[in-house]
């Protein structure tokens, strides 16, 4: 029997929706739900193997070919880029990148160089480059909302789902940057060598997505 088609899933925000999608495709995901501390899990009734990983690592594993497929947010794809194929939009995990600043402040006023705090420097740099704006970017690993409040930055570029965190910290959306959702990606070699399996999986996803 051919080795299982290995698919890396993003732990956390996208994990539950991804496993539910696999179940709608007709796969038995009992082992994934009951994973305990295991990170590599078989899908018993299909030639599939699930690998649970952080978002950035999903792309790394797919790009290097240790996983054939990956499910990861468009935010990570835009930020990391890389050598892989983006196959389809899975339609869940929807949110947006947004530029936010202190409530009531006209972010675009003045002529000085703005300072932007973000976990996603490539996304922010590309956004402002398209506007012809020169900005200083400070990479923040934790709560980026703190940066404007502490006077470190004029604004932030971050993922916004409901906007509650922004409002509770006296910030507001200045402008939406780009929509985000979960995407299916594939290793370039796997897409050639296991084309039939991958195309069959995509067809199933499209069928359940249309219901």
N, C-alpha and C positions, 0 to 999 in steps of 0.2 A: 504493500500500500504506500502511496506517495506520502511524504511527510506532510503534517498538517499545515494549512494556510495559517500563518501566524499574524495576528492583528493586535497592534498596540492600542490600548484605550487610555485616555486621559483620566487620571484619578481625580476625585473631587467633584467639581461643578458639573462635569459632563458625564460622569460615570453611570449614574442611575439611568439617565435618558438613553445612553448607549446600550446598556444591557437590556432595557425594555425594547429597544429597536430590534436587537438580536432575537428576542423572544417573539416579537411580531413576525419575524422572518421564519419562525417555526423551529428555532433552535432551543434545546434544553440548556438553560443557563444556571441550573441548580448549583453547580460547582463554583460559579462566579459569585452568586449571591452568598454562598456559604464559604467564602474564600479564607476566612481567618486572617493569618498573616502571609498566606501564599501570594505570590505575585505572577506566577505562570499557571494558567488554569485551562483544563481541557473543556471543550464543548462536546459532550459525550456522544451526541447523535449526529455529529457532523465532523468533517475533516478540518476542524478549526481549533486553534489554540489562542487563548487570550493572554496578553501581557499587560499588566497594569503599571503605568509609569506616569511621571510628571509630564506636563505638556511639552516642555522643551525637549525632554528625553524621547518622547514619542517621535518627534521629527528626526532626532539623531539616530534612533534605532531603525527607522524606515530608510533614511538616507544611506546608512551603512549596510543595509540589506539583511540585518538580523531579524527584522520583522518585514513581512511582505506588504502589509497595510497598516494604516494608522487612522485613528479618529481624534481630531484635535481642533481647537478653535481657530477661526480665521485670524484672531488677534496674534496668536503665536506664529502662524504662517507668515503674516506680514512682517512681524518683527524679526524672525529668524531667517526667513527665506530658505534657500537651500536647493539641492538637486533631487527633486522628486516630482511626481505628478499629482495635481489636485483633481480628483475625479468627480466629486459631486458635493452639493450642499445638502446636508442632512436635515435642515429645517428646525433643529432645536438648539438650545443654548444661545438664544437670540439676545443681543444687547448691542451697545454702540460704543465706539470710541468717541469721546467728547473733549473739547477744550472747556475748562471751567475756571472761574476766578471768583474773587470776593463779590458777594451780592451788592449790586448797585454801583460797581466800579466799571467804567468804560475801558475795557481791556485794550482796545485798539487806539485809544487817544495817546497823544504825545509822540515824540520822535526817538526816544531812547531805545536801546536794545532790550527787549523783554527777556526775562528769565523764566524758563519753563521747567517744572519738576515732573518727572514721569518715570514709570517702570519700563516704558517703551520708547527709548530714545530714537530708534530708527523710524518708528511711526510718526513721532513728533517732528523729527527733522524733515521728513518727506512732506508732511502737511504744511509746514511753514515755508519750505522751499517753493512749493507750488503757489504760495501767496507772495513770493518774492520778499519774504521777511527774514531778516537776520536775527536769530535768537540764541541765547545761551541756554544749554540744556543741562540740567542736573539730574542724574539718575538716582532715584529713591527706591529702596527695596521694600519699605513698609508702607504705612498709610500716607499716601502722597497729599492727602487733604491738609496735613499739618504744614506743608511748605509755605502756602500763602499766609496762613494764620501766624506763622513765626517770622514772616518777612523775608523768607529765603527766596521765594519765587513770586512772580506776578500772576502766574496761572499754572494749571496742571493739564496734562493730557492723560486720561485714564479711561477705564471701562466703566460705563454707566448702565445699570439695569433699571432701577426704579428711581434713582435720584435722591433717595432718602438720606443717604450718608452725606451727600453734598449739602442738602438743606439743613441738616442738623448741625453742620459745621460752618454755616453762614456763607456757603458757596452756591453758585448757580451756573448752569450751562451757558456758555457764550456762543458756542457753535458745535454742531455735531460733525465728527470727522468722517466716520465710515461705519456702516452696519457690520455686525459680527454674528456668525453662527458656526455650528460644528461642521467640519468638512471631512470627507474621506480622502486620504492621500495614499499613494502607492510608490513603492520602490521601482525605479526605472527598469531594472532587470526583471524583477518579479512580474511586472506588467507584460513583458514579452514572453517570459517562460511559463507563466501561469495565467495566460490571457483568458482562457475559457472559464476557469474557476472565478476569476475576478469579475468578468463580464456577467456571469450568472448571478453573482452576489449583487452587483449593481442593479441588475434587472429586478431582482427581488425587492431591493430597497425602493426602487421607483414604483413598483406595484403597491407596496404597503403605504408608500407616501401619498399615493393618489386616492387612498380610501378615506 
